[in-house]
Amino acid sequence: MRRTLAITVALAGSLCLFAAPAAADGTLTWATVNSTTTGDQDNPSVATSRDGYTAVVWEDDRDTTNPTDTAHTEVYLRLYHDGASLFERKVSTGGSGDWRHIQPDVAVRPGGDTVVVWSDDQDGNGYYQVRVRTFDAAGTLTGTATANADASGQQVNPEVAVDPDGSAFAVVFEDDQTDTAPTVRLSGYTSITSKRYERQVHANGGTNRHADVAMGAPGNAIVVWDEDMDGNGYYNVGLASFTPSGAVKLAKRLANEATGGQQRNATVAANFNGDFVAGWVTDHSGTDQVGVRSFTATGAAPAEAFLPGGDPQVGLDDQRHAVAYWHQNGDVYVQGLNPDGTTYDRQPRIRANETAAGTQTHPALAVDPYGRITMTHSDDADGDGFEEVVIGTGLTNSTW
């Protein structure tokens, strides 16, 4: 039987303690990430490293009216080590007019260095670019860049992944320079001051959107995205990978085998070896489900497994055990999977949120090399439309 322990949170100070990631009895505990609760804090992303660092970013809009309006939203970052908070800081820089900094993502390396990306409209003109900033484990800014070389039109929905054994990282984003059909572009860096390449990940034509990226220690960037190459309004999940120089490693293919209906909201995670797992929403059976499929570093994979719900996130440990975390009917759920899609000896499916009151949305997931599971989501327990960001720890993707 699972039990909920008391949560210790020091909101006003620099220390925020939550359960250590490897709780011996598999107890799941939750804590609030944002220390200031004025306004609306939502849309989090989370990342972990093999040496116990956890980074969380989120949208923080401290206007106290209309939580759906993202004007004057900032991006905040909080870093933990072994459950203790090291710092919380604003990483974006305001602006003029109805400026907005939204859609953040984060990656963290061993040692606690972080890479943060977001969609940035500094002058409030409604057009975004992709900003990149890096920080050390003390929260000191160590570099700034713009992932998109061409600022025409819109550059939105960025995601970032780091080489867990080096300084390289990759940023993927939607690029719509003509306000017609977006493409997916990938920018690769050897460091924040050295951009090695920027390229389109697919052939020309159709609509390509909602990309995600993962990276193993070989430094290959694995990209998934929603693709409608023939323009018929139906999407599949595109998949390709690229070497540290931007050359094609795995040629473009579909992550999904079931192609009826719509496949969308693609997500991906990788382990140290470069094995990876993809997730997406599919309605091929007539109702929304989460598709999950594990791949070796060479692209071999069994058929996908299906789970109920939508808005999935996926994670992978160094034994190729996968975790899916998704939203369903106002709650969030978590489930462990073997590489073949079976569930034996893996984390059982549970409703993960602490309370059933209100709504829990925007799930985000990180799984470290040892299978320790970290989850975040936006929590609106009182139903007033204003959310907070919470972090859940203590589960490990095994039953032994």
C-alpha positions in Angstrom: 0.0 0.0 0.0 1.3 3.4 -0.9 1.2 6.2 1.7 1.8 9.9 1.5 4.4 11.4 3.8 4.4 14.9 5.1 6.1 17.4 2.8 8.7 19.8 4.1 8.9 23.0 2.1 10.6 26.2 3.2 8.9 28.6 0.7 10.4 31.8 1.9 14.0 30.7 2.1 16.5 29.1 -0.1 15.9 25.6 1.1 13.2 23.4 -0.3 13.5 19.7 0.7 11.7 16.9 -0.9 12.1 13.1 -0.6 15.4 11.7 -1.9 14.9 10.3 -5.4 15.5 6.7 -4.3 13.1 6.3 -1.4 13.5 2.7 -0.2 9.8 2.0 0.1 8.8 3.6 -3.2 6.9 6.4 -1.4 5.8 9.2 -3.7 6.0 12.7 -2.1 5.2 16.1 -3.5 6.5 19.6 -2.9 5.9 23.1 -4.3 8.7 24.3 -6.6 7.9 28.0 -6.9 8.6 30.0 -3.7 6.4 33.0 -4.8 2.8 32.1 -5.3 1.5 35.4 -6.6 -0.2 35.1 -9.9 0.2 31.9 -12.1 3.1 29.5 -12.2 2.7 26.7 -14.8 4.0 24.9 -17.9 7.0 23.3 -16.1 9.9 21.2 -17.5 12.2 19.0 -15.4 15.6 17.3 -16.0 17.9 15.2 -13.8 21.5 14.1 -14.0 23.2 10.8 -12.9 24.8 12.5 -9.9 21.7 13.8 -8.2 21.0 17.2 -9.7 17.4 18.1 -10.6 16.5 21.3 -12.6 13.0 22.7 -13.0 11.9 25.6 -15.1 8.5 27.1 -15.5 6.4 30.1 -16.7 5.9 32.6 -13.9 3.2 35.3 -14.5 2.8 37.4 -11.4 -0.1 39.5 -12.8 -3.0 38.7 -10.5 -5.8 38.9 -13.2 -6.6 36.5 -16.1 -4.3 33.6 -15.6 -4.7 32.6 -19.3 -3.0 35.8 -20.5 0.8 35.2 -20.7 1.7 38.9 -21.0 4.6 39.7 -18.7 5.4 36.1 -18.1 9.0 35.3 -17.0 10.9 32.1 -17.0 12.2 30.8 -13.6 14.8 28.1 -12.8 15.3 26.1 -9.6 18.1 23.7 -9.1 18.3 20.9 -6.5 21.0 18.5 -5.5 19.9 15.3 -3.6 16.7 16.9 -2.7 18.1 20.2 -1.3 17.5 23.5 -3.2 20.6 25.2 -4.4 19.0 28.3 -5.9 15.9 29.7 -7.5 16.3 32.5 -10.0 14.6 34.4 -12.9 16.4 33.6 -16.2 14.5 35.8 -18.6 14.9 39.6 -18.8 11.5 41.4 -19.0 11.0 43.7 -22.0 8.7 46.4 -23.4 5.0 46.5 -24.0 3.2 43.1 -23.6 6.5 41.2 -23.6 6.3 37.4 -23.0 8.8 34.7 -22.2 7.1 31.3 -22.5 7.4 27.6 -23.3 10.6 26.9 -21.3 12.6 23.7 -21.3 15.7 22.7 -19.3 18.6 20.2 -19.4 21.1 19.5 -16.6 24.6 18.0 -16.8 26.5 16.1 -14.1 28.0 18.8 -11.8 24.8 20.9 -12.0 25.4 23.1 -15.1 22.0 23.8 -16.8 20.9 24.9 -20.2 17.5 26.7 -20.4 15.6 27.6 -23.6 12.3 29.5 -24.1 10.2 31.4 -26.7 11.1 35.0 -26.3 9.0 38.1 -27.4 11.0 40.8 -25.7 9.4 43.8 -27.5 5.8 42.5 -27.3 5.2 42.5 -31.1 3.8 38.9 -31.1 6.8 37.3 -32.8 9.1 35.0 -30.9 12.7 33.8 -31.1 14.4 31.0 -29.2 16.7 32.1 -26.4 19.3 30.0 -24.8 21.0 30.6 -21.5 23.4 28.5 -19.4 24.0 28.6 -15.7 26.5 26.9 -13.3 25.5 25.0 -10.1 25.6 28.3 -8.1 23.0 29.9 -10.5 25.6 32.2 -12.2 24.8 33.0 -15.8 27.6 31.6 -18.0 26.3 32.3 -21.5 23.5 33.5 -23.8 22.7 32.6 -27.4 19.8 32.7 -29.9 19.1 29.2 -31.4 17.6 30.5 -34.6 19.9 32.2 -37.2 16.9 33.8 -39.1 14.6 36.0 -37.0 11.9 36.2 -39.7 8.4 35.1 -38.7 8.0 32.8 -35.7 10.4 30.5 -33.8 8.5 28.7 -31.0 8.2 25.5 -29.0 11.9 25.0 -28.2 13.3 21.9 -26.5 16.8 21.2 -25.4 19.0 18.1 -24.6 22.6 17.9 -23.4 25.3 15.3 -23.9 25.5 13.7 -20.4 29.2 13.2 -20.8 30.4 16.5 -22.3 29.6 20.2 -23.0 27.6 19.7 -26.2 23.8 20.3 -26.5 21.1 20.6 -29.1 18.0 22.8 -29.4 15.0 21.9 -31.6 12.2 24.4 -32.4 9.4 25.2 -34.8 10.4 27.7 -37.5 7.7 29.5 -39.5 9.2 32.3 -41.4 6.3 32.9 -43.8 3.3 32.4 -41.4 2.2 29.4 -43.5 3.5 25.9 -42.7 6.1 25.5 -39.9 9.3 23.5 -40.3 11.4 21.8 -37.6 15.0 23.0 -37.2 17.8 21.7 -35.0 20.7 23.8 -33.7 23.8 21.9 -32.3 26.3 23.5 -30.0 29.7 22.3 -28.7 29.3 24.9 -26.0 27.2 28.1 -25.5 29.8 30.1 -27.3 30.2 27.7 -30.2 27.3 26.8 -32.4 28.3 24.0 -34.7 25.3 23.8 -37.1 21.7 24.6 -37.7 19.6 22.5 -40.1 16.1 21.5 -41.1 15.4 17.9 -39.9 13.1 16.9 -42.7 12.5 17.3 -46.4 10.6 20.3 -47.7 6.9 20.2 -47.9 3.8 19.8 -45.6 3.5 20.9 -42.0 6.1 19.9 -39.4 5.7 21.0 -35.8 5.8 20.1 -32.0 9.4 18.7 -32.0 11.3 17.2 -29.1 15.0 16.2 -28.8 17.1 13.8 -26.7 20.8 13.1 -26.6 23.0 10.2 -25.3 26.7 10.3 -24.5 27.7 9.6 -28.1 26.4 13.2 -28.7 23.8 12.2 -31.4 20.7 14.4 -31.3 17.5 12.3 -31.6 14.5 14.3 -32.9 10.8 13.5 -33.0 8.0 15.7 -34.3 4.5 15.8 -35.7 4.6 15.6 -39.5 2.1 16.1 -42.2 4.3 15.8 -45.2 1.6 15.5 -47.9 -0.6 18.3 -46.4 -3.7 16.2 -46.0 -4.3 17.3 -42.4 -3.3 14.0 -40.8 -0.1 13.7 -38.7 2.4 10.9 -38.0 5.4 11.1 -35.7 8.6 11.7 -37.6 11.9 10.4 -36.2 15.5 11.1 -37.2 18.9 11.5 -35.5 22.0 13.5 -36.3 25.7 13.3 -35.4 27.5 16.0 -33.4 28.4 17.7 -36.7 24.7 17.8 -37.9 25.0 14.9 -40.4 22.2 12.3 -40.6 22.7 9.4 -38.3 19.3 7.7 -38.5 17.5 8.6 -41.7 13.9 9.9 -41.3 11.3 7.3 -40.5 8.0 7.0 -38.6 8.1 6.3 -34.9 4.5 5.0 -35.0 3.4 1.8 -36.7 -0.3 2.4 -36.3 -1.0 5.2 -38.8 -4.8 5.6 -38.8 -6.2 8.9 -37.5 -3.9 11.4 -35.9 -0.5 10.9 -34.2 0.6 14.1 -32.4 2.4 15.7 -29.5 5.6 13.8 -30.0 8.1 13.4 -27.1 11.4 11.6 -26.7 14.0 10.6 -24.1 17.4 8.9 -24.4 19.8 7.1 -22.1 23.6 7.3 -21.8 24.1 4.7 -24.6 21.9 6.5 -27.0 18.9 4.1 -26.8 15.7 6.1 -26.8 11.9 6.0 -26.2 9.3 8.0 -28.1 5.8 8.9 -26.9 2.8 10.5 -28.6 -1.0 10.8 -28.6 -2.9 8.6 -31.1 -6.6 8.3 -31.9 -6.2 5.4 -34.4 -8.6 3.3 -32.3 -11.2 6.0 -32.2 -10.3 7.5 -28.8 -7.1 9.2 -27.6 -4.4 7.0 -26.3 -0.7 7.4 -25.5 1.6 5.5 -27.8 5.0 4.5 -26.4 7.8 2.8 -28.3 11.4 1.9 -27.3 14.3 2.0 -29.7 17.9 0.8 -29.6 20.6 3.3 -30.5 20.5 1.8 -34.0 16.8 2.4 -34.4 15.5 -1.2 -33.9 12.2 -1.4 -32.1 9.2 -3.7 -31.3 5.6 -2.5 -31.9 4.3 0.4 -29.8 2.4 -0.1 -26.5 -0.7 1.9 -25.8 -1.9 3.6 -22.6 -5.1 5.7 -21.9 -4.9 9.5 -21.9 -3.0 12.3 -23.6 -0.2 14.9 -23.3 2.5 12.3 -22.6 6.1 12.6 -21.4 8.6 9.8 -21.5 11.8 8.8 -19.7 14.4 6.1 -20.0 17.0 4.6 -17.7 20.3 2.9 -18.6 18.7 -0.5 -18.6 16.3 0.6 -21.4 13.3 0.6 -18.9 10.9 3.3 -19.9 8.5 5.5 -18.0 5.4 7.3 -19.4 3.7 10.1 -17.5 0.5 11.6 -18.9 -2.7 13.7 -18.3 -6.1 12.1 -18.2 -9.4 13.6 -17.0 -7.8 16.3 -14.8 -5.3 14.0 -13.2 -1.7 12.8 -14.0 -0.7 9.1 -14.3 2.6 7.3 -14.4 3.5 3.8 -15.7 6.8 1.9 -16.2 7.4 -0.3 -19.3 10.0 -2.8 -20.4 11.7 -2.4 -23.8 9.1 -4.7 -25.4 6.2 -2.7 -24.0 5.3 -5.2 -21.2 5.0 -4.0 -17.6 6.4 -6.9 -15.5 8.7 -5.7 -12.6 8.2 -2.0 -13.7 6.5 0.9 -11.9 2.8 0.1 -11.7 0.3 2.5 -13.2 -0.9 4.9 -10.6 -2.7 8.2 -10.4 0.3 10.3 -9.4 -1.2 13.6 -8.2 -1.5 14.0 -4.4 -5.1 15.2 -4.4 -8.0 14.6 -6.8 -9.3 18.2 -6.2 -9.0 20.7 -9.0 -7.0 20.0 -12.1 -3.4 18.8 -12.7 -2.0 19.6 -16.2 1.3 20.1 -18.1 3.0 16.9 -16.9 6.8 16.8 -17.3 9.1 13.9 -16.5 12.7 13.0 -15.9 14.2 9.5 -15.3 17.8 9.2 -14.3 20.2 6.4 -15.3 19.2 4.3 -12.3 15.5 4.5 -13.0 14.6 7.1 -10.4 11.5 9.0 -11.4 11.0 12.8 -11.0 7.7 14.3 -12.1 6.4 17.9 -12.2 3.0 19.3 -13.2 0.9 22.5 -12.9 -1.5 22.2 -10.0 -4.7 24.1 -9.6 -6.2 22.2 -6.6 -8.7 25.0 -5.7 -9.9 25.4 -9.2 -9.4 29.2 -9.4 -7.4 29.1 -12.6 -4.1 30.1 -10.9 -1.6 27.3 -10.8 1.5 26.3 -8.9 4.3 24.0 -10.0 4.8 20.8 -7.9 7.5 18.2 -8.0 7.1 14.5 -7.2 9.9 12.2 -6.2 10.5 8.8 -4.5 9.4 6.4 -7.2 11.9 4.0 -8.9 11.0 2.1 -12.1 11.0 -1.3 -10.6 9.1 -3.5 -8.2 12.2 -5.2 -6.7 
